[in-house]
Amino acid sequence: MAKRQHAPTPALNALIKADIAHTVHHFKAGTTNFGAQAAQELNLPETQVFKTLIVELSGKSTSGLAVACLPVANSLNLKAMAKALGASKATMADPHQAQLSTGYIPGGISPFGQKRRLPTVLDSRALDFERIYVSGGKRGLDIGLTPQDFLKVLDAKVADILA
């Protein structure tokens, strides 16, 4: 089978620049439930494929946007997310605001290669796997890498953030 060529996304470029070993996985993207579809198309458990959500933090010590990465089958606990980053409250960011901040369209937001790096929290369940899969920066593209490399590249925190 011929290897499919792909145009580098900012996410892929960020991992290449950081010299992080990763795998690139293409799949046919639908119009909704991109993470669940990625898991199905790539024949992976939904617990190993992680979605990237953008939240807005507020509080006396912390405010602004942040990134939550969690298994696609789960929901985000906004209180736990706020606590992980020292904020008093977290709400889901407006999709347009998320796109402007990250440079990616919803359904293709990668934690890597965003316009500006946001504080990032990786759900602790990621540490159960040798490799996790996250968006590569566009719909139909996922990146596989170790949770340790994820944390290293993004200087991310680990916390229990599932609802």
FIKOLZA-1660 file (N, C-alpha, C; in steps of 0.1 Angstrom, whole numbers, plus 5000, padded with zeros to 4 digits):
% residues 163
   i   px   py   pz ch aa at
   1 5008 4988 5000  A  M  N
   1 5000 5000 5000  A  M CA
   1 5009 5012 5000  A  M  C
   2 5006 5022 4991  A  A  N
   2 5014 5034 4990  A  A CA
   2 5011 5043 5003  A  A  C
   3 5022 5049 5007  A  K  N
   3 5021 5058 5019  A  K CA
   3 5014 5071 5014  A  K  C
   4 5003 5075 5021  A  R  N
   4 4996 5087 5018  A  R CA
   4 5004 5099 5022  A  R  C
   5 5005 5108 5013  A  Q  N
   5 5012 5121 5016  A  Q CA
   5 5003 5130 5023  A  Q  C
   6 5008 5139 5031  A  H  N
   6 5000 5148 5038  A  H CA
   6 5007 5162 5039  A  H  C
   7 5000 5172 5037  A  A  N
   7 5005 5186 5039  A  A CA
   7 5007 5188 5054  A  A  C
   8 5019 5192 5058  A  P  N
   8 5021 5194 5072  A  P CA
   8 5012 5205 5078  A  P  C
   9 5006 5202 5089  A  T  N
   9 4998 5211 5096  A  T CA
   9 5007 5218 5107  A  T  C
  10 5003 5229 5113  A  P  N
  10 5011 5235 5124  A  P CA
  10 5013 5225 5135  A  P  C
  11 5004 5216 5137  A  A  N
  11 5006 5206 5148  A  A CA
  11 5017 5196 5144  A  A  C
  12 5017 5191 5132  A  L  N
  12 5028 5183 5128  A  L CA
  12 5041 5190 5128  A  L  C
  13 5041 5202 5123  A  N  N
  13 5054 5210 5123  A  N CA
  13 5059 5212 5137  A  N  C
  14 5050 5214 5147  A  A  N
  14 5054 5216 5161  A  A CA
  14 5061 5204 5166  A  A  C
  15 5056 5192 5163  A  L  N
  15 5062 5179 5168  A  L CA
  15 5075 5176 5161  A  L  C
  16 5076 5179 5148  A  I  N
  16 5088 5178 5140  A  I CA
  16 5099 5187 5146  A  I  C
  17 5095 5199 5148  A  K  N
  17 5105 5209 5154  A  K CA
  17 5110 5205 5168  A  K  C
  18 5101 5199 5176  A  A  N
  18 5104 5195 5189  A  A CA
  18 5111 5181 5189  A  A  C
  19 5113 5175 5177  A  D  N
  19 5119 5162 5176  A  D CA
  19 5112 5151 5184  A  D  C
  20 5099 5151 5183  A  I  N
  20 5090 5142 5190  A  I CA
  20 5086 5131 5180  A  I  C
  21 5088 5118 5184  A  A  N
  21 5084 5107 5176  A  A CA
  21 5069 5106 5176  A  A  C
  22 5063 5105 5164  A  H  N
  22 5048 5104 5163  A  H CA
  22 5044 5097 5151  A  H  C
  23 5032 5093 5150  A  T  N
  23 5027 5086 5139  A  T CA
  23 5015 5095 5134  A  T  C
  24 5013 5094 5120  A  V  N
  24 5002 5102 5114  A  V CA
  24 4992 5092 5109  A  V  C
  25 4979 5095 5112  A  H  N
  25 4968 5086 5108  A  H CA
  25 4957 5094 5101  A  H  C
  26 4954 5091 5089  A  H  N
  26 4943 5097 5081  A  H CA
  26 4931 5088 5082  A  H  C
  27 4919 5095 5082  A  F  N
  27 4907 5088 5081  A  F CA
  27 4896 5097 5075  A  F  C
  28 4886 5091 5070  A  K  N
  28 4875 5098 5063  A  K CA
  28 4867 5105 5074  A  K  C
  29 4867 5118 5075  A  A  N
  29 4860 5126 5085  A  A CA
  29 4845 5128 5081  A  A  C
  30 4836 5127 5090  A  G  N
  30 4822 5130 5087  A  G CA
  30 4820 5144 5091  A  G  C
  31 4808 5147 5096  A  T  N
  31 4804 5161 5100  A  T CA
  31 4802 5163 5114  A  T  C
  32 4801 5152 5122  A  T  N
  32 4799 5153 5137  A  T CA
  32 4807 5142 5144  A  T  C
  33 4808 5143 5157  A  N  N
  33 4814 5133 5165  A  N CA
  33 4828 5128 5159  A  N  C
  34 4836 5138 5157  A  F  N
  34 4849 5135 5150  A  F CA
  34 4858 5126 5158  A  F  C
  35 4858 5127 5171  A  G  N
  35 4867 5119 5179  A  G CA
  35 4862 5104 5179  A  G  C
  36 4849 5102 5181  A  A  N
  36 4844 5089 5180  A  A CA
  36 4846 5082 5167  A  A  C
  37 4844 5090 5156  A  Q  N
  37 4847 5085 5143  A  Q CA
  37 4861 5082 5141  A  Q  C
  38 4870 5090 5146  A  A  N
  38 4885 5087 5145  A  A CA
  38 4888 5073 5152  A  A  C
  39 4882 5071 5163  A  A  N
  39 4884 5058 5170  A  A CA
  39 4879 5047 5162  A  A  C
  40 4868 5048 5156  A  Q  N
  40 4862 5037 5148  A  Q CA
  40 4870 5035 5136  A  Q  C
  41 4873 5046 5129  A  E  N
  41 4880 5044 5116  A  E CA
  41 4895 5039 5118  A  E  C
  42 4901 5043 5129  A  L  N
  42 4915 5038 5132  A  L CA
  42 4915 5025 5140  A  L  C
  43 4903 5020 5143  A  N  N
  43 4902 5007 5150  A  N CA
  43 4909 5008 5164  A  N  C
  44 4906 5019 5171  A  L  N
  44 4911 5021 5184  A  L CA
  44 4900 5022 5195  A  L  C
  45 4903 5019 5207  A  P  N
  45 4893 5021 5217  A  P CA
  45 4891 5036 5220  A  P  C
  46 4878 5040 5222  A  E  N
  46 4875 5054 5224  A  E CA
  46 4883 5060 5237  A  E  C
  47 4887 5051 5245  A  T  N
  47 4895 5056 5257  A  T CA
  47 4909 5060 5254  A  T  C
  48 4914 5056 5242  A  Q  N
  48 4928 5059 5238  A  Q CA
  48 4928 5071 5228  A  Q  C
  49 4917 5076 5223  A  V  N
  49 4916 5087 5214  A  V CA
  49 4911 5099 5222  A  V  C
  50 4919 5110 5221  A  F  N
  50 4916 5121 5230  A  F CA
  50 4911 5133 5222  A  F  C
  51 4900 5140 5227  A  K  N
  51 4895 5152 5220  A  K CA
  51 4902 5164 5227  A  K  C
  52 4902 5175 5219  A  T  N
  52 4908 5187 5224  A  T CA
  52 4896 5197 5226  A  T  C
  53 4894 5202 5238  A  L  N
  53 4883 5212 5241  A  L CA
  53 4890 5224 5246  A  L  C
  54 4884 5236 5242  A  I  N
  54 4889 5249 5246  A  I CA
  54 4879 5254 5256  A  I  C
  55 4884 5258 5268  A  V  N
  55 4876 5263 5278  A  V CA
  55 4880 5278 5282  A  V  C
  56 4871 5285 5288  A  E  N
  56 4874 5298 5292  A  E CA
  56 4874 5298 5308  A  E  C
  57 4886 5302 5313  A  L  N
  57 4887 5302 5328  A  L CA
  57 4885 5316 5333  A  L  C
  58 4879 5317 5345  A  S  N
  58 4878 5330 5352  A  S CA
  58 4881 5328 5367  A  S  C
  59 4885 5339 5373  A  G  N
  59 4888 5339 5387  A  G CA
  59 4898 5349 5390  A  G  C
  60 4901 5351 5403  A  K  N
  60 4910 5362 5407  A  K CA
  60 4925 5359 5402  A  K  C
  61 4929 5346 5403  A  S  N
  61 4943 5343 5400  A  S CA
  61 4945 5339 5385  A  S  C
  62 4935 5334 5379  A  T  N
  62 4936 5328 5365  A  T CA
  62 4924 5332 5357  A  T  C
  63 4927 5336 5344  A  S  N
  63 4916 5339 5335  A  S CA
  63 4921 5337 5321  A  S  C
  64 4913 5335 5311  A  G  N
  64 4917 5333 5298  A  G CA
  64 4913 5319 5293  A  G  C
  65 4918 5316 5281  A  L  N
  65 4915 5303 5275  A  L CA
  65 4925 5292 5279  A  L  C
  66 4920 5280 5279  A  A  N
  66 4929 5268 5282  A  A CA
  66 4924 5256 5274  A  A  C
  67 4932 5246 5274  A  V  N
  67 4930 5234 5266  A  V CA
  67 4928 5222 5276  A  V  C
  68 4917 5214 5273  A  A  N
  68 4914 5202 5280  A  A CA
  68 4915 5191 5270  A  A  C
  69 4923 5180 5273  A  C  N
  69 4924 5168 5264  A  C CA
  69 4919 5157 5272  A  C  C
  70 4909 5150 5267  A  L  N
  70 4902 5139 5274  A  L CA
  70 4897 5129 5264  A  L  C
  71 4895 5116 5269  A  P  N
  71 4890 5106 5260  A  P CA
  71 4877 5110 5253  A  P  C
  72 4876 5107 5240  A  V  N
  72 4864 5111 5232  A  V CA
  72 4851 5107 5237  A  V  C
  73 4850 5096 5244  A  A  N
  73 4838 5090 5249  A  A CA
  73 4833 5097 5261  A  A  C
  74 4841 5106 5267  A  N  N
  74 4838 5112 5280  A  N CA
  74 4834 5126 5279  A  N  C
  75 4828 5132 5290  A  S  N
  75 4825 5146 5291  A  S CA
  75 4835 5152 5300  A  S  C
  76 4837 5165 5298  A  L  N
  76 4846 5173 5307  A  L CA
  76 4839 5178 5319  A  L  C
  77 4846 5176 5331  A  N  N
  77 4841 5182 5344  A  N CA
  77 4847 5196 5344  A  N  C
  78 4839 5206 5342  A  L  N
  78 4844 5220 5342  A  L CA
  78 4850 5224 5355  A  L  C
  79 4844 5219 5366  A  K  N
  79 4849 5223 5379  A  K CA
  79 4863 5217 5382  A  K  C
  80 4865 5205 5377  A  A  N
  80 4878 5198 5379  A  A CA
  80 4888 5205 5370  A  A  C
  81 4884 5209 5358  A  M  N
  81 4893 5216 5349  A  M CA
  81 4897 5230 5355  A  M  C
  82 4888 5237 5360  A  A  N
  82 4891 5250 5367  A  A CA
  82 4901 5248 5378  A  A  C
  83 4898 5238 5386  A  K  N
  83 4906 5235 5398  A  K CA
  83 4921 5231 5394  A  K  C
  84 4922 5224 5383  A  A  N
  84 4935 5219 5378  A  A CA
  84 4944 5231 5374  A  A  C
  85 4938 5242 5370  A  L  N
  85 4945 5254 5366  A  L CA
  85 4944 5266 5375  A  L  C
  86 4939 5263 5387  A  G  N
  86 4938 5274 5397  A  G CA
  86 4928 5285 5395  A  G  C
  87 4918 5282 5387  A  A  N
  87 4907 5291 5384  A  A CA
  87 4895 5288 5393  A  A  C
  88 4887 5298 5394  A  S  N
  88 4875 5295 5402  A  S CA
  88 4863 5290 5393  A  S  C
  89 4864 5292 5380  A  K  N
  89 4853 5287 5372  A  K CA
  89 4859 5285 5357  A  K  C
  90 4853 5275 5351  A  A  N
  90 4856 5272 5337  A  A CA
  90 4843 5270 5329  A  A  C
  91 4842 5275 5317  A  T  N
  91 4830 5273 5309  A  T CA
  91 4836 5270 5295  A  T  C
  92 4828 5263 5287  A  M  N
  92 4832 5260 5273  A  M CA
  92 4833 5273 5266  A  M  C
  93 4844 5274 5258  A  A  N
  93 4847 5286 5250  A  A CA
  93 4838 5286 5238  A  A  C
  94 4835 5298 5233  A  D  N
  94 4827 5300 5221  A  D CA
  94 4835 5294 5210  A  D  C
  95 4829 5285 5201  A  P  N
  95 4836 5279 5190  A  P CA
  95 4844 5289 5181  A  P  C
  96 4838 5300 5179  A  H  N
  96 4845 5310 5170  A  H CA
  96 4857 5316 5178  A  H  C
  97 4856 5318 5191  A  Q  N
  97 4867 5323 5199  A  Q CA
  97 4878 5312 5199  A  Q  C
  98 4874 5299 5200  A  A  N
  98 4884 5288 5200  A  A CA
  98 4891 5288 5187  A  A  C
  99 4884 5290 5176  A  Q  N
  99 4890 5290 5163  A  Q CA
  99 4900 5301 5161  A  Q  C
 100 4896 5313 5165  A  L  N
 100 4905 5325 5164  A  L CA
 100 4918 5323 5173  A  L  C
 101 4916 5318 5184  A  S  N
 101 4927 5316 5193  A  S CA
 101 4937 5305 5189  A  S  C
 102 4932 5294 5184  A  T  N
 102 4940 5282 5181  A  T CA
 102 4945 5282 5166  A  T  C
 103 4937 5288 5157  A  G  N
 103 4940 5287 5143  A  G CA
 103 4934 5275 5137  A  G  C
 104 4927 5267 5144  A  Y  N
 104 4921 5255 5139  A  Y CA
 104 4905 5255 5139  A  Y  C
 105 4899 5248 5130  A  I  N
 105 4884 5248 5130  A  I CA
 105 4880 5237 5140  A  I  C
 106 4868 5240 5147  A  P  N
 106 4863 5230 5156  A  P CA
 106 4861 5216 5149  A  P  C
 107 4864 5206 5156  A  G  N
 107 4865 5192 5150  A  G CA
 107 4878 5189 5145  A  G  C
 108 4887 5199 5145  A  G  N
 108 4901 5197 5140  A  G CA
 108 4911 5204 5149  A  G  C
 109 4907 5208 5161  A  I  N
 109 4916 5216 5170  A  I CA
 109 4926 5206 5176  A  I  C
 110 4938 5209 5173  A  S  N
 110 4949 5201 5179  A  S CA
 110 4955 5208 5191  A  S  C
 111 4960 5201 5201  A  P  N
 111 4966 5207 5212  A  P CA
 111 4980 5213 5208  A  P  C
 112 4985 5208 5197  A  F  N
 112 4999 5213 5192  A  F CA
 112 4998 5223 5181  A  F  C
 113 5008 5232 5181  A  G  N
 113 5009 5241 5170  A  G CA
 113 4998 5252 5170  A  G  C
 114 4992 5255 5181  A  Q  N
 114 4982 5266 5181  A  Q CA
 114 4989 5279 5180  A  Q  C
 115 4981 5289 5176  A  K  N
 115 4986 5303 5173  A  K CA
 115 4994 5308 5186  A  K  C
 116 4988 5305 5197  A  R  N
 116 4996 5308 5209  A  R CA
 116 4993 5297 5219  A  R  C
 117 5003 5293 5226  A  R  N
 117 5002 5281 5235  A  R CA
 117 4993 5285 5247  A  R  C
 118 4983 5277 5249  A  L  N
 118 4974 5279 5261  A  L CA
 118 4977 5269 5272  A  L  C
 119 4974 5272 5284  A  P  N
 119 4976 5262 5295  A  P CA
 119 4968 5250 5291  A  P  C
 120 4974 5238 5293  A  T  N
 120 4968 5225 5289  A  T CA
 120 4968 5215 5300  A  T  C
 121 4956 5208 5301  A  V  N
 121 4955 5197 5310  A  V CA
 121 4951 5185 5303  A  V  C
 122 4959 5174 5305  A  L  N
 122 4957 5161 5300  A  L CA
 122 4950 5152 5310  A  L  C
 123 4939 5146 5307  A  D  N
 123 4932 5137 5316  A  D CA
 123 4942 5126 5321  A  D  C
 124 4942 5123 5333  A  S  N
 124 4951 5113 5339  A  S CA
 124 4950 5099 5333  A  S  C
 125 4938 5096 5327  A  R  N
 125 4937 5083 5321  A  R CA
 125 4946 5081 5309  A  R  C
 126 4952 5091 5303  A  A  N
 126 4961 5090 5292  A  A CA
 126 4973 5082 5297  A  A  C
 127 4977 5083 5309  A  L  N
 127 4989 5076 5314  A  L CA
 127 4987 5061 5315  A  L  C
 128 4975 5056 5312  A  D  N
 128 4972 5042 5311  A  D CA
 128 4977 5036 5298  A  D  C
 129 4981 5044 5289  A  F  N
 129 4984 5039 5275  A  F CA
 129 4999 5043 5272  A  F  C
 130 5005 5034 5264  A  E  N
 130 5018 5037 5258  A  E CA
 130 5017 5048 5248  A  E  C
 131 5006 5049 5241  A  R  N
 131 5004 5058 5230  A  R CA
 131 4989 5063 5231  A  R  C
 132 4988 5077 5229  A  I  N
 132 4975 5082 5227  A  I CA
 132 4974 5089 5214  A  I  C
 133 4961 5092 5210  A  Y  N
 133 4959 5098 5197  A  Y CA
 133 4951 5111 5198  A  Y  C
 134 4956 5121 5192  A  V  N
 134 4949 5135 5193  A  V CA
 134 4948 5140 5179  A  V  C
 135 4940 5151 5177  A  S  N
 135 4938 5157 5164  A  S CA
 135 4952 5162 5159  A  S  C
 136 4954 5160 5146  A  G  N
 136 4966 5165 5139  A  G CA
 136 4964 5179 5134  A  G  C
 137 4953 5186 5136  A  G  N
 137 4951 5199 5132  A  G CA
 137 4941 5201 5120  A  G  C
 138 4935 5190 5116  A  K  N
 138 4924 5191 5107  A  K CA
 138 4915 5179 5108  A  K  C
 139 4903 5180 5104  A  R  N
 139 4894 5169 5104  A  R CA
 139 4899 5158 5096  A  R  C
 140 4899 5145 5101  A  G  N
 140 4904 5134 5093  A  G CA
 140 4919 5131 5095  A  G  C
 141 4925 5138 5105  A  L  N
 141 4940 5136 5107  A  L CA
 141 4942 5135 5122  A  L  C
 142 4947 5124 5127  A  D  N
 142 4951 5122 5141  A  D CA
 142 4966 5119 5142  A  D  C
 143 4972 5122 5153  A  I  N
 143 4986 5120 5156  A  I CA
 143 4987 5110 5168  A  I  C
 144 4995 5100 5167  A  G  N
 144 4998 5091 5178  A  G CA
 144 5011 5095 5184  A  G  C
 145 5012 5095 5198  A  L  N
 145 5024 5098 5205  A  L CA
 145 5023 5094 5219  A  L  C
 146 5034 5093 5226  A  T  N
 146 5033 5089 5240  A  T CA
 146 5027 5100 5249  A  T  C
 147 5020 5097 5260  A  P  N
 147 5015 5107 5269  A  P CA
 147 5027 5116 5275  A  P  C
 148 5038 5109 5277  A  Q  N
 148 5050 5117 5282  A  Q CA
 148 5055 5127 5272  A  Q  C
 149 5055 5124 5260  A  D  N
 149 5059 5134 5250  A  D CA
 149 5048 5145 5248  A  D  C
 150 5036 5142 5249  A  F  N
 150 5025 5151 5249  A  F CA
 150 5028 5162 5261  A  F  C
 151 5030 5157 5273  A  L  N
 151 5032 5165 5284  A  L CA
 151 5044 5174 5283  A  L  C
 152 5055 5168 5277  A  K  N
 152 5068 5175 5275  A  K CA
 152 5066 5187 5266  A  K  C
 153 5060 5184 5254  A  V  N
 153 5059 5194 5244  A  V CA
 153 5051 5206 5248  A  V  C
 154 5040 5203 5255  A  L  N
 154 5030 5214 5259  A  L CA
 154 5032 5219 5273  A  L  C
 155 5042 5213 5280  A  D  N
 155 5043 5216 5295  A  D CA
 155 5030 5216 5302  A  D  C
 156 5023 5205 5298  A  A  N
 156 5009 5203 5303  A  A CA
 156 5008 5197 5317  A  A  C
 157 4997 5199 5323  A  K  N
 157 4994 5193 5336  A  K CA
 157 4986 5180 5334  A  K  C
 158 4986 5171 5344  A  V  N
 158 4978 5159 5344  A  V CA
 158 4968 5161 5355  A  V  C
 159 4955 5158 5353  A  A  N
 159 4945 5158 5363  A  A CA
 159 4933 5150 5359  A  A  C
 160 4925 5146 5369  A  D  N
 160 4913 5139 5366  A  D CA
 160 4903 5150 5362  A  D  C
 161 4899 5150 5350  A  I  N
 161 4890 5161 5345  A  I CA
 161 4877 5155 5338  A  I  C
 162 4874 5142 5341  A  L  N
 162 4862 5136 5335  A  L CA
 162 4850 5139 5344  A  L  C
 163 4839 5141 5337  A  A  N
 163 4826 5143 5344  A  A CA
 163 4821 5129 5349  A  A  C
% end
